[in-house]
Every structure is written in C-alpha cells, then in structure tokens.
C-alpha cells in the first residue's frame, strides 16, 4: 500500500480491535502492550505488503497472532492465555465473524423493520437514547420487571430472526 496516510488511518481505526485481540491472547498487561507495539511497527514496516482488497483487521490480527506465537517460542514463560492451536482457532473465529458482519447487519435491519412499533420504541429508548431499563420502564409506564421481560423477549425475537435469515441465505447460496 503506497499511501502511508491511508494506511495509518486503517491502523488507527483497527487499533481497538487489534488491542482486544492481543488482550484475549496475552495475560500480562505490560506484555500485551509490548506485543501491540511490535505488531504496530511490523505492520508499518510491511505496509507495502498489505493488499487493500483484503480486510485490514484480518491481516493485522494474523501479524499479531504470529508475533504472540514467536514470543512464546522464544520464551516458554511468555504469558499467553492459550496453547498455540487455540490461538489459531481464535484468529479463525475473529476472521469468520468479521466476514459475516455485513450480512448479519443486513439481517438485523430487516428483522428490526419487522418488529411491532412498540417494540422498536422500547429498543430506541434503551439503545438509541441510552436510557437505563428503569428509565425505559418509567417512560413506557411499565414495571421494572415488565421492562426487563419485554426487552429480553425483543432481543430473543431479533436473535431468532437474524439466525433464520442467515441460515436461509446460506441455504440459498
């Protein structure tokens, strides 16, 4: 990738996820920070090897997983949370989740549109306005328990709807 400014923007946009990925693998806080710094430097040095047609996050996590495994190979006491096979499985799970995100988002939008208006209003109060469940209960003239139950039912219905849509899309593909 020739444009260093664009590359830096990608790195900064993906930094929280990259830190979270490294944090899921390395127990010690200082070691996590050291690995992140090594990964960031390696990514910067290898910027010309990045293929912009591939997701940046997947590439960066691959570099991070390799750095963690290298550190473990060099120092058997390096504080990793999992054996190497598990690290590779976590990397694969991150990549699959990232690849599924656009279709999952589209399914969620469809399912939200199918909800009754009152259900969408409760979700808007809770998630768009950021109200507590107690505040949602007060605004919707419900008891606290009834608000919790309603939100739980709505989330379950959305989850079921999203799963059905994704399964139907996979079968149709």
GUDOBA-89614 format. One line per 5 residues: their letters; for each residue x, y, z of N, C-alpha, C, O, CB. Coordinates in Angstrom, 2 decimals. Glycine has a CB too. Layout:
N
a) X,Y,Z,X,Y,Z,X,Y,Z,X,Y,Z,X,Y,Z  ...
! end
This chain:
173
xxxxx) 0.86,-1.18,0.00,0.00,0.00,0.00,0.89,1.22,0.00,1.68,1.42,0.93,-0.97,0.01,1.22  0.78,2.03,-1.01,1.68,3.15,-1.19,1.32,4.35,-0.32,2.21,5.07,0.13,1.69,3.55,-2.63  0.06,4.58,-0.10,-0.39,5.77,0.63,-0.27,5.55,2.14,-1.11,4.89,2.75,-1.84,6.12,0.25  0.77,6.11,2.72,1.04,5.91,4.16,-0.04,6.56,5.03,-0.34,6.05,6.11,2.41,6.49,4.53  -0.61,7.68,4.59,-1.67,8.32,5.37,-2.90,7.42,5.46,-3.49,7.28,6.53,-2.04,9.68,4.76
xxxxx) -3.28,6.81,4.34,-4.43,5.90,4.34,-4.14,4.68,5.19,-5.01,4.19,5.91,-4.78,5.48,2.90  -2.90,4.20,5.11,-2.51,3.05,5.92,-2.59,3.39,7.41,-3.10,2.60,8.21,-1.09,2.58,5.55  -2.09,4.56,7.77,-2.14,4.99,9.18,-3.59,5.09,9.66,-3.89,4.72,10.79,-1.43,6.34,9.36  -4.47,5.59,8.81,-5.89,5.67,9.18,-6.46,4.28,9.43,-7.21,4.08,10.39,-6.70,6.38,8.08  -6.13,3.32,8.58,-6.60,1.94,8.78,-6.07,1.38,10.10,-6.80,0.73,10.85,-6.16,1.05,7.60
xxxxx) -4.81,1.63,10.37,-4.22,1.14,11.61,-4.92,1.76,12.82,-5.24,1.05,13.78,-2.71,1.46,11.64  -5.15,3.05,12.78,-5.81,3.72,13.91,-7.26,3.25,14.06,-7.74,3.09,15.19,-5.77,5.24,13.72  -7.96,3.04,12.97,-9.34,2.57,13.02,-9.42,1.17,13.61,-10.39,0.83,14.29,-9.97,2.59,11.64  -8.43,0.36,13.34,-8.43,-1.03,13.81,-7.71,-1.24,15.13,-7.70,-2.35,15.65,-7.82,-1.90,12.77  -7.11,-0.19,15.67,-6.35,-0.32,16.91,-7.15,-0.93,18.06,-6.66,-1.85,18.71,-5.82,1.02,17.32
xxxxx) -8.38,-0.46,18.35,-9.10,-1.05,19.48,-9.35,-2.55,19.32,-9.19,-3.32,20.27,-10.43,-0.35,19.66  -9.73,-2.97,18.11,-9.97,-4.40,17.87,-8.67,-5.19,17.95,-8.65,-6.31,18.46,-10.63,-4.60,16.50  -7.60,-4.62,17.44,-6.31,-5.29,17.48,-5.83,-5.44,18.92,-5.32,-6.50,19.31,-5.27,-4.51,16.65  -5.99,-4.39,19.71,-5.63,-4.47,21.14,-6.49,-5.52,21.85,-5.99,-6.27,22.69,-5.80,-3.08,21.82  -7.77,-5.57,21.51,-8.66,-6.56,22.13,-8.23,-7.97,21.75,-8.23,-8.87,22.59,-10.13,-6.31,21.71
xxxxx) -7.86,-8.16,20.50,-7.41,-9.48,20.05,-6.15,-9.89,20.81,-6.07,-11.00,21.34,-7.14,-9.47,18.53  -5.18,-9.00,20.87,-3.94,-9.30,21.60,-4.26,-9.54,23.08,-3.69,-10.44,23.70,-2.92,-8.14,21.45  -5.15,-8.73,23.63,-5.54,-8.89,25.03,-6.21,-10.22,25.32,-6.13,-10.74,26.43,-6.46,-7.78,25.44  -6.87,-10.77,24.31,-7.52,-12.08,24.51,-6.50,-13.21,24.52,-6.81,-14.32,24.95,-8.55,-12.32,23.42  -5.29,-12.93,24.05,-4.26,-13.96,23.96,-3.17,-13.85,25.02,-2.61,-14.86,25.44,-3.64,-13.92,22.60
xxxxx) -2.87,-12.64,25.45,-1.74,-12.39,26.35,-2.27,-11.89,27.69,-3.00,-10.91,27.75,-0.75,-11.36,25.74  -1.88,-12.59,28.75,-2.41,-12.28,30.09,-1.82,-11.01,30.71,-2.56,-10.21,31.28,-2.16,-13.44,31.00  -0.54,-10.84,30.62,0.14,-9.76,31.31,-0.04,-8.43,30.57,0.16,-8.35,29.36,1.63,-10.07,31.45  -0.42,-7.39,31.31,-0.71,-6.08,30.72,0.51,-5.50,30.01,0.40,-5.01,28.89,-1.19,-5.11,31.80  1.66,-5.55,30.64,2.87,-5.00,30.02,3.27,-5.80,28.79,3.70,-5.24,27.78,4.02,-4.98,31.04
xxxxx) 3.14,-7.10,28.87,3.46,-7.94,27.71,2.50,-7.65,26.56,2.91,-7.62,25.40,3.39,-9.44,28.09  1.22,-7.42,26.88,0.23,-7.07,25.84,0.66,-5.79,25.12,0.62,-5.71,23.90,-1.18,-6.89,26.45  1.06,-4.80,25.90,1.47,-3.52,25.31,2.72,-3.70,24.45,2.82,-3.13,23.37,1.73,-2.47,26.42  3.68,-4.50,24.94,4.89,-4.77,24.15,4.54,-5.43,22.83,5.06,-5.05,21.78,5.86,-5.66,24.94  3.65,-6.42,22.88,3.25,-7.11,21.65,2.55,-6.14,20.71,2.81,-6.14,19.50,2.32,-8.32,21.97
xxxxx) 1.66,-5.31,21.25,0.97,-4.35,20.38,1.97,-3.44,19.68,1.86,-3.20,18.48,-0.04,-3.51,21.19  2.95,-2.93,20.43,3.95,-2.05,19.83,4.74,-2.77,18.72,5.00,-2.20,17.67,4.92,-1.53,20.91  5.11,-4.02,18.97,5.82,-4.80,17.96,4.94,-5.01,16.72,5.42,-4.90,15.59,6.24,-6.17,18.53  3.68,-5.30,16.95,2.76,-5.53,15.83,2.58,-4.25,15.03,2.65,-4.28,13.80,1.39,-6.02,16.35  2.36,-3.13,15.70,2.19,-1.85,15.00,3.43,-1.52,14.17,3.31,-1.08,13.02,1.91,-0.71,16.01
xxxxx) 4.61,-1.73,14.73,5.84,-1.48,13.99,5.96,-2.40,12.79,6.33,-1.96,11.70,7.06,-1.65,14.91  5.66,-3.67,12.98,5.72,-4.62,11.87,4.72,-4.26,10.78,5.06,-4.31,9.59,5.46,-6.05,12.38  3.52,-3.90,11.17,2.51,-3.50,10.17,3.01,-2.30,9.38,2.87,-2.26,8.16,1.16,-3.18,10.86  3.57,-1.33,10.07,4.06,-0.12,9.41,5.19,-0.46,8.44,5.25,0.04,7.32,4.54,0.91,10.45  6.10,-1.33,8.90,7.23,-1.71,8.06,6.79,-2.54,6.85,7.44,-2.50,5.80,8.24,-2.49,8.89
xxxxx) 5.70,-3.27,6.99,5.23,-4.13,5.91,4.01,-3.55,5.19,3.27,-4.28,4.53,4.89,-5.50,6.45  3.80,-2.25,5.32,2.63,-1.61,4.72,2.52,-1.89,3.23,1.42,-2.04,2.71,2.68,-0.11,4.95  3.66,-1.96,2.54,3.62,-2.20,1.10,3.17,-3.62,0.76,2.84,-3.90,-0.39,4.97,-1.94,0.49  3.15,-4.52,1.74,2.70,-5.90,1.51,1.19,-6.05,1.71,0.61,-7.07,1.33,3.43,-6.85,2.45  0.56,-5.04,2.30,-0.88,-5.13,2.55,-1.66,-5.03,1.23,-1.41,-4.15,0.41,-1.34,-4.02,3.53
xxxxx) -2.60,-5.96,1.06,-3.47,-5.98,-0.11,-4.79,-5.33,0.28,-5.56,-5.92,1.04,-3.69,-7.44,-0.64  -5.08,-4.12,-0.22,-6.30,-3.41,0.18,-7.60,-4.12,-0.19,-8.67,-3.70,0.25,-6.30,-2.05,-0.43  -7.52,-5.17,-0.99,-8.74,-5.93,-1.32,-9.13,-6.86,-0.18,-10.24,-7.37,-0.14,-8.53,-6.75,-2.60  -8.20,-7.07,0.76,-8.48,-7.92,1.93,-8.79,-7.04,3.13,-8.34,-5.89,3.18,-7.27,-8.86,2.24  -9.55,-7.54,4.09,-9.83,-6.75,5.30,-8.54,-6.48,6.09,-7.77,-7.40,6.36,-10.86,-7.48,6.21
xxxxx) -8.34,-5.23,6.43,-7.13,-4.84,7.17,-7.08,-5.54,8.53,-6.02,-6.01,8.95,-7.09,-3.32,7.36  -8.22,-5.61,9.20,-8.26,-6.23,10.53,-7.79,-7.67,10.52,-7.06,-8.09,11.42,-9.66,-6.17,11.09  -8.19,-8.42,9.51,-7.76,-9.82,9.43,-6.26,-9.92,9.23,-5.60,-10.75,9.85,-8.49,-10.54,8.29  -5.71,-9.06,8.37,-4.28,-9.06,8.14,-3.52,-8.69,9.42,-2.55,-9.34,9.79,-3.91,-8.09,6.99  -3.98,-7.64,10.10,-3.32,-7.18,11.32,-3.39,-8.25,12.42,-2.41,-8.46,13.13,-3.96,-5.87,11.82
xxxxx) -4.55,-8.91,12.55,-4.66,-9.98,13.56,-3.74,-11.14,13.24,-3.18,-11.76,14.14,-6.10,-10.47,13.66  -3.58,-11.44,11.96,-2.65,-12.51,11.57,-1.23,-12.17,11.98,-0.51,-13.03,12.50,-2.72,-12.75,10.06  -0.82,-10.92,11.75,0.51,-10.48,12.18,0.61,-10.57,13.70,1.63,-11.02,14.23,0.79,-9.03,11.71  -0.44,-10.15,14.40,-0.43,-10.19,15.87,-0.32,-11.63,16.38,0.45,-11.91,17.29,-1.70,-9.53,16.43  -1.09,-12.53,15.80,-1.03,-13.93,16.24,0.38,-14.49,16.02,0.91,-15.20,16.87,-2.08,-14.79,15.46
xxxxx) 0.98,-14.15,14.89,2.34,-14.61,14.63,3.33,-14.04,15.64,4.22,-14.75,16.10,2.77,-14.22,13.22  3.16,-12.76,15.99,4.06,-12.15,16.99,3.91,-12.84,18.35,4.90,-13.11,19.02,3.76,-10.64,17.13  2.68,-13.11,18.74,2.44,-13.79,20.02,3.08,-15.17,20.00,3.74,-15.57,20.96,0.92,-13.91,20.31  2.90,-15.90,18.92,3.47,-17.24,18.82,5.00,-17.19,18.78,5.66,-18.06,19.34,2.94,-17.95,17.57  5.57,-16.18,18.11,7.03,-16.02,18.09,7.57,-15.77,19.49,8.56,-16.35,19.92,7.44,-14.87,17.15
xxxxx) 6.87,-14.86,20.21,7.31,-14.55,21.58,7.25,-15.79,22.46,8.14,-16.02,23.27,6.45,-13.42,22.19  6.20,-16.59,22.30,6.06,-17.81,23.09,7.17,-18.81,22.73,7.71,-19.48,23.61,4.66,-18.45,22.86  7.50,-18.90,21.47,8.55,-19.81,21.02,9.91,-19.38,21.60,10.73,-20.22,21.97,8.61,-19.86,19.48  10.14,-18.07,21.66,11.40,-17.54,22.18,11.50,-17.66,23.70,12.59,-17.85,24.25,11.56,-16.09,21.76  10.36,-17.54,24.37,10.34,-17.55,25.83,9.16,-18.40,26.30,8.01,-17.97,26.22,10.25,-16.08,26.41
xxxxx) 9.44,-19.59,26.78,8.37,-20.52,27.19,7.56,-19.96,28.37,6.46,-20.45,28.64,8.97,-21.88,27.57  8.09,-18.96,29.07,7.36,-18.36,30.19,6.52,-17.16,29.75,5.85,-16.54,30.58,8.33,-17.93,31.28  6.54,-16.84,28.45,5.74,-15.72,27.96,4.27,-16.00,28.28,3.75,-17.07,27.96,5.95,-15.51,26.41  3.59,-15.02,28.90,2.25,-15.27,29.47,1.10,-15.29,28.46,0.31,-14.35,28.41,1.95,-14.23,30.48  1.00,-16.34,27.66,-0.14,-16.45,26.76,-1.26,-17.21,27.47,-1.02,-18.04,28.34,0.25,-17.15,25.42
xxxxx) -2.48,-16.91,27.06,-3.65,-17.48,27.72,-4.00,-18.87,27.20,-4.69,-19.62,27.89,-4.83,-16.57,27.55  -3.53,-19.23,26.00,-3.95,-20.47,25.36,-2.77,-21.15,24.68,-1.75,-20.52,24.42,-5.07,-20.20,24.34  -2.92,-22.43,24.40,-1.90,-23.09,23.58,-1.97,-22.56,22.14,-2.98,-22.00,21.73,-2.10,-24.64,23.60  -0.89,-22.74,21.38,-0.85,-22.21,20.00,-2.04,-22.62,19.13,-2.52,-21.82,18.33,0.42,-22.66,19.34  -2.52,-23.87,19.26,-3.65,-24.31,18.44,-4.88,-23.47,18.73,-5.65,-23.15,17.82,-3.96,-25.80,18.68
xxxxx) -5.07,-23.11,19.98,-6.22,-22.30,20.37,-6.09,-20.89,19.83,-7.07,-20.28,19.41,-6.39,-22.28,21.89  -4.87,-20.36,19.85,-4.64,-19.02,19.30,-5.04,-18.99,17.83,-5.68,-18.04,17.38,-3.16,-18.60,19.47  -4.66,-20.01,17.10,-5.02,-20.07,15.68,-6.53,-20.21,15.50,-7.10,-19.66,14.56,-4.30,-21.24,14.98  -7.19,-20.95,16.40,-8.64,-21.08,16.34,-9.33,-19.75,16.65,-10.32,-19.40,16.02,-9.12,-22.17,17.34  -8.80,-19.00,17.62,-9.35,-17.67,17.95,-9.18,-16.75,16.75,-10.10,-16.00,16.41,-8.64,-17.07,19.21
xxxxx) -8.03,-16.79,16.11,-7.79,-15.98,14.91,-8.82,-16.32,13.83,-9.39,-15.42,13.21,-6.36,-16.20,14.37  -9.06,-17.59,13.61,-10.03,-18.02,12.61,-11.44,-17.54,12.97,-12.19,-17.11,12.10,-10.01,-19.55,12.48  -11.79,-17.62,14.26,-13.12,-17.17,14.69,-13.29,-15.67,14.47,-14.35,-15.24,14.02,-13.34,-17.51,16.18  -12.27,-14.88,14.78,-12.32,-13.43,14.52,-12.55,-13.18,13.03,-13.39,-12.36,12.66,-11.02,-12.74,14.99  -11.81,-13.89,12.19,-11.91,-13.68,10.75,-13.29,-14.05,10.22,-13.86,-13.34,9.38,-10.85,-14.48,10.02
xxxxx) -13.84,-15.17,10.70,-15.19,-15.57,10.26,-16.23,-14.57,10.71,-17.14,-14.24,9.96,-15.54,-16.97,10.79  -16.11,-14.08,11.94,-17.06,-13.11,12.47,-17.02,-11.83,11.65,-18.06,-11.26,11.32,-16.76,-12.81,13.96  -15.81,-11.37,11.32,-15.67,-10.16,10.53,-16.27,-10.34,9.14,-16.90,-9.42,8.61,-14.20,-9.77,10.41  -16.08,-11.50,8.55,-16.61,-11.76,7.22,-18.14,-11.81,7.21,-18.77,-11.45,6.22,-16.05,-13.07,6.67  -18.73,-12.26,8.32,-20.19,-12.39,8.40,-20.87,-11.08,8.79,-22.10,-10.98,8.67,-20.54,-13.45,9.40
xxxxx) -20.13,-10.08,9.24,-20.72,-8.86,9.78,-21.67,-8.16,8.82,-22.77,-7.79,9.24,-19.64,-7.92,10.18  -21.32,-7.94,7.55,-22.25,-7.23,6.66,-23.59,-7.95,6.49,-24.63,-7.31,6.52,-21.61,-7.03,5.30  -23.57,-9.27,6.31,-24.83,-9.98,6.13,-25.62,-10.03,7.43,-26.85,-10.00,7.42,-24.57,-11.41,5.62  -24.92,-10.10,8.55,-25.59,-10.09,9.86,-26.27,-8.73,10.08,-27.39,-8.67,10.58,-24.58,-10.38,11.00  -25.59,-7.66,9.71,-26.16,-6.32,9.87,-27.40,-6.15,8.99,-28.40,-5.58,9.42,-25.12,-5.24,9.53
xxxxx) -27.32,-6.63,7.77,-28.48,-6.55,6.87,-29.65,-7.36,7.42,-30.80,-6.91,7.35,-28.11,-7.05,5.45  -29.37,-8.53,7.95,-30.43,-9.36,8.55,-31.04,-8.64,9.75,-32.26,-8.66,9.93,-29.87,-10.74,8.97  -30.20,-8.02,10.57,-30.72,-7.31,11.74,-31.61,-6.15,11.32,-32.65,-5.92,11.93,-29.56,-6.80,12.61  -31.20,-5.41,10.29,-32.03,-4.29,9.80,-33.40,-4.79,9.35,-34.43,-4.19,9.66,-31.32,-3.54,8.64  -33.40,-5.90,8.62,-34.66,-6.47,8.16,-35.53,-6.88,9.36,-36.72,-6.58,9.40,-34.41,-7.69,7.25
xxxxx) -34.91,-7.55,10.33,-35.67,-8.04,11.48,-36.20,-6.89,12.33,-37.31,-6.96,12.86,-34.79,-8.96,12.33  -35.41,-5.84,12.47,-35.89,-4.67,13.21,-37.12,-4.06,12.54,-38.07,-3.65,13.21,-34.77,-3.61,13.33  -37.09,-4.01,11.22,-38.22,-3.44,10.49,-39.49,-4.28,10.66,-40.59,-3.76,10.53,-37.89,-3.33,9.00  -39.34,-5.56,10.97,-40.48,-6.45,11.14,-41.11,-6.36,12.53,-42.22,-6.84,12.74,-40.07,-7.87,10.86  -40.40,-5.74,13.47,-40.91,-5.65,14.84,-42.11,-4.70,14.91,-42.22,-3.77,14.12,-39.81,-5.16,15.80
xxxxx) -43.00,-4.96,15.85,-44.09,-4.01,16.08,-43.52,-2.66,16.54,-42.43,-2.60,17.11,-45.09,-4.56,17.13  -44.25,-1.61,16.28,-43.80,-0.25,16.62,-43.45,-0.10,18.10,-42.45,0.52,18.44,-44.89,0.77,16.24  -44.26,-0.67,18.99,-43.98,-0.55,20.43,-42.64,-1.19,20.79,-41.91,-0.67,21.63,-45.10,-1.20,21.25  -42.33,-2.30,20.17,-41.05,-2.96,20.43,-39.89,-2.09,19.95,-38.88,-1.95,20.64,-41.00,-4.35,19.75  -40.05,-1.50,18.76,-38.99,-0.62,18.24,-38.82,0.61,19.13,-37.70,1.11,19.30,-39.32,-0.18,16.80
xxxxx) -39.92,1.10,19.70,-39.84,2.25,20.60,-39.06,1.90,21.87,-38.25,2.69,22.36,-41.25,2.75,20.97  -39.31,0.71,22.41,-38.56,0.28,23.60,-37.07,0.16,23.29,-36.23,0.60,24.08,-39.10,-1.08,24.12  -36.75,-0.42,22.15,-35.34,-0.53,21.76,-34.72,0.84,21.57,-33.57,1.06,21.96,-35.21,-1.35,20.47  -35.45,1.76,20.98,-34.93,3.11,20.77,-34.64,3.79,22.11,-33.61,4.44,22.27,-35.93,3.95,19.95  -35.54,3.63,23.06,-35.31,4.22,24.38,-34.06,3.64,25.02,-33.24,4.37,25.58,-36.52,3.99,25.29
xxxxx) -33.92,2.34,24.94,-32.80,1.67,25.61,-31.47,1.87,24.90,-30.47,2.19,25.55,-33.09,0.19,25.73  -31.44,1.69,23.58,-30.17,1.65,22.87,-29.83,2.93,22.11,-28.65,3.29,22.02,-30.17,0.51,21.93  -30.81,3.62,21.56,-30.51,4.87,20.85,-30.36,6.02,21.82,-29.45,6.84,21.69,-31.60,5.18,19.83  -31.26,6.08,22.81,-31.19,7.15,23.79,-30.32,6.79,24.98,-29.95,7.66,25.77,-32.58,7.51,24.27  -29.97,5.51,25.12,-29.07,5.08,26.19,-29.68,5.11,27.57,-28.96,5.24,28.56,-27.86,5.91,26.18
xxxxx) -31.00,5.01,27.65,-31.66,5.02,28.96,-31.43,3.71,29.69,-31.23,2.66,29.07,-33.16,5.29,28.80  -31.45,3.78,31.01,-31.39,2.56,31.81,-32.72,1.84,31.68,-33.71,2.42,31.23,-31.06,2.87,33.30  -32.76,0.59,32.07,-34.01,-0.16,31.99,-35.05,0.47,32.93,-36.24,0.48,32.62,-33.77,-1.66,32.35  -34.59,0.98,34.05,-35.51,1.66,34.97,-36.15,2.87,34.29,-37.35,3.10,34.43,-34.77,2.10,36.26  -35.35,3.64,33.56,-35.89,4.81,32.85,-36.81,4.38,31.71,-37.82,5.03,31.46,-34.74,5.67,32.29
xxxxx) -36.47,3.29,31.03,-37.34,2.76,29.98,-38.68,2.37,30.59,-39.73,2.65,30.02,-36.68,1.54,29.27  -38.64,1.71,31.75,-39.87,1.30,32.43,-40.73,2.51,32.76,-41.94,2.50,32.54,-39.54,0.51,33.72  -40.11,3.55,33.28,-40.86,4.76,33.65,-41.47,5.42,32.42,-42.64,5.82,32.44,-39.94,5.75,34.38  -40.69,5.55,31.35,-41.18,6.21,30.14,-42.27,5.42,29.43,-43.12,5.99,28.75,-40.03,6.44,29.18  -42.25,4.10,29.60,-43.23,3.27,28.91,-44.35,2.80,29.84,-45.15,1.94,29.47,-42.54,2.06,28.29
xxxxx) -44.39,3.38,31.03,-45.43,3.05,32.02,-45.49,1.55,32.31,-46.57,0.96,32.32,-46.80,3.54,31.53  -44.32,0.95,32.54,-44.22,-0.47,32.87,-43.51,-0.60,34.21,-42.86,0.33,34.68,-43.45,-1.26,31.76  -43.67,-1.76,34.80,-42.86,-2.04,35.98,-41.44,-2.35,35.49,-41.23,-2.64,34.32,-43.45,-3.23,36.83  -40.50,-2.29,36.41,-39.11,-2.59,36.05,-39.01,-4.02,35.51,-38.34,-4.26,34.51,-38.19,-2.41,37.26  -39.67,-4.96,36.19,-39.63,-6.35,35.75,-40.26,-6.51,34.36,-39.74,-7.25,33.53,-40.36,-7.24,36.76
xxxxx) -41.36,-5.83,34.13,-42.02,-5.92,32.82,-41.13,-5.35,31.72,-41.11,-5.88,30.61,-43.37,-5.18,32.85  -40.39,-4.28,32.01,-39.49,-3.69,31.02,-38.35,-4.67,30.70,-38.00,-4.88,29.54,-38.92,-2.34,31.53  -37.77,-5.27,31.75,-36.73,-6.27,31.53,-37.25,-7.42,30.67,-36.58,-7.85,29.73,-36.21,-6.81,32.87  -38.43,-7.92,31.01,-39.01,-9.04,30.27,-39.28,-8.67,28.81,-39.00,-9.45,27.90,-40.30,-9.50,30.93  -39.83,-7.48,28.60,-40.13,-7.05,27.23,-38.85,-6.93,26.40,-38.80,-7.41,25.27,-40.88,-5.71,27.24
xxxxx) -37.83,-6.31,26.96,-36.56,-6.17,26.23,-35.93,-7.53,25.96,-35.36,-7.75,24.90,-35.59,-5.28,27.02  -36.02,-8.41,26.93,-35.48,-9.76,26.75,-36.20,-10.49,25.62,-35.56,-11.11,24.77,-35.59,-10.57,28.07  -37.53,-10.41,25.60,-38.30,-11.05,24.54,-37.97,-10.46,23.16,-37.86,-11.18,22.17,-39.81,-10.91,24.83  -37.81,-9.14,23.12,-37.49,-8.48,21.85,-36.12,-8.92,21.35,-35.96,-9.25,20.18,-37.54,-6.94,22.01  -35.13,-8.93,22.24,-33.78,-9.36,21.85,-33.77,-10.81,21.38,-33.10,-11.16,20.41,-32.80,-9.17,23.01
xxxxx) -34.53,-11.67,22.08,-34.62,-13.07,21.68,-35.27,-13.21,20.32,-34.82,-13.99,19.48,-35.40,-13.88,22.73  -36.34,-12.44,20.09,-37.02,-12.48,18.79,-36.08,-12.00,17.68,-36.05,-12.58,16.60,-38.30,-11.62,18.83  -35.32,-10.95,17.95,-34.37,-10.45,16.95,-33.28,-11.48,16.66,-32.93,-11.73,15.51,-33.74,-9.14,17.42  -32.76,-12.08,17.71,-31.71,-13.10,17.53,-32.23,-14.26,16.70,-31.55,-14.73,15.79,-31.21,-13.60,18.90  -33.44,-14.73,17.01,-34.03,-15.83,16.25,-34.25,-15.44,14.78,-33.97,-16.22,13.87,-35.36,-16.26,16.88
xxxxx) -34.74,-14.24,14.57,-35.00,-13.76,13.22,-33.69,-13.66,12.43,-33.62,-14.10,11.28,-35.70,-12.39,13.25  -32.66,-13.10,13.04,-31.36,-12.96,12.36,-30.80,-14.34,12.01,-30.31,-14.54,10.90,-30.36,-12.19,13.25  -30.87,-15.27,12.94,-30.37,-16.63,12.67,-31.12,-17.28,11.51,-30.51,-17.91,10.65,-30.49,-17.50,13.93  -32.45,-17.13,11.50,-33.24,-17.71,10.41,-32.87,-17.10,9.07,-32.72,-17.82,8.08,-34.75,-17.51,10.68  -32.71,-15.78,9.03,-32.37,-15.10,7.77,-30.98,-15.52,7.28,-30.78,-15.76,6.09,-32.42,-13.57,7.94
xxxxx) -30.03,-15.61,8.21,-28.68,-16.01,7.81,-28.66,-17.46,7.33,-27.98,-17.80,6.36,-27.69,-15.83,8.98  -29.42,-18.31,8.01,-29.49,-19.72,7.60,-30.15,-19.82,6.23,-29.70,-20.60,5.39,-30.28,-20.55,8.65  -31.19,-19.06,6.00,-31.87,-19.09,4.70,-30.93,-18.57,3.60,-30.94,-19.08,2.48,-33.17,-18.26,4.75  -30.15,-17.56,3.93,-29.20,-17.03,2.94,-28.13,-18.06,2.60,-27.73,-18.20,1.45,-28.55,-15.74,3.45  -27.66,-18.77,3.63,-26.64,-19.81,3.38,-27.21,-20.94,2.52,-26.54,-21.44,1.63,-26.10,-20.39,4.72
xxx) -28.46,-21.32,2.79,-29.10,-22.39,2.01,-29.34,-21.97,0.57,-29.26,-22.78,-0.35,-30.42,-22.81,2.65  -29.64,-20.68,0.39,-29.90,-20.17,-0.95,-28.64,-19.92,-1.76,-28.70,-19.77,-2.98,-30.68,-18.90,-0.85  -27.50,-19.87,-1.08,-26.24,-19.56,-1.78,-25.65,-20.75,-2.49,-24.60,-20.63,-3.12,-25.24,-19.03,-0.82
! end
